Amino acid sequence: MSEFNDRVIEEFRANPGRVDSAGFGSNLVLLHTRGARTGAERVNPALSLRDGADWLVVASAKGAPRDPAWAINLRAHPDAEIEAPIDGEVHTIAVRAAETTGTEYDAAFARFIDRSPSFRTYQRRAARQLPVIRLAPRAASTLSADDPAASKHRLRRPATEPTKHLTRVAEAPTATPFPGSP
């Protein structure tokens, strides 16, 4: 993990989900994914925008020619967790990832450009469409980041769990599987 990400994660956890040093404010989530090849847990910060009960994140990698590793991990293992600030507290939430398409994608990406015009530059720089991923809560349960059950929950997931393919999310009717998923 990069030194920048380490600092952002540390600030996020020290200030109930708020990261002012990098300009995120409270629009950040920490994505907990499993490595596509290794199954090892990974944690990455990502700018997010709320969309009803869901969160949207864009896999920009600052306009790199390839998607960031966390997007590849979500394609292999769409069931993940996020740490997200809600009403001044950080909660750990089980989510399912689905890539947006069509008019839903257009509207979501426009929201990211409104939040930070840098996304327009990232899109021009990249030789790919920057994926916008919807993170929809999987269950009604929300764990506090300070709750010991939150870390126990993550540790119980076996690294050998079979790969799950991305499926349509009921709350997001236009969300579709990642390319290459059944």
C-alpha positions, 0 to 999 in steps of 0.5 A: 500500500502506498504511503499516501493511502496509509496516511489517508486511512490513518486520518480517516480512522482518527477523525470519524471518517473525515479526511481534510488533508487530501480534500476528501472531507467526509466523502471517502470510504475505505474499501475492504476487498479480497485479492483476486489472486491471493485472497488476501484482504486489501484496504483502499481509500476511495472517493465516494458519493451517496446514492440513496442507501448505496455508495458510488465509487469511480475506479480512476487510478488518476487516469492510469491505463489500467483499472486500479487493483481494488476494481479487479478485486471487486470483479473477482469478489464482488461481496466486500465491506466498506468503512463509511462515515454515517451521521458522524460515526464510522460503520463497517457495512457489507456491500455487493459491487456492481458496475453502472452502465448506460444512463446510470453511468452517465449520471453517476460520472457527471456527479463525480465531475461536479465533485472534482473536475479532475475526473474529466482529466483522468478520463481523457488520460485513460485509454479506458472508460473509468468504471463507476461502481455501485456499492449496495448494502448486502444486509440490514446489519451495520457494524461499528468500526469499533465493534470487535464483531466487525473484525471477527466478521472479516477474519471468518471469511476463508481465503479459499471461498469460491469466487462469486460472480457479480450479479445484478443488484436489486436496488440498482436496476441498471447496474450490470455485471463487470465485463467477463462475468456471467 
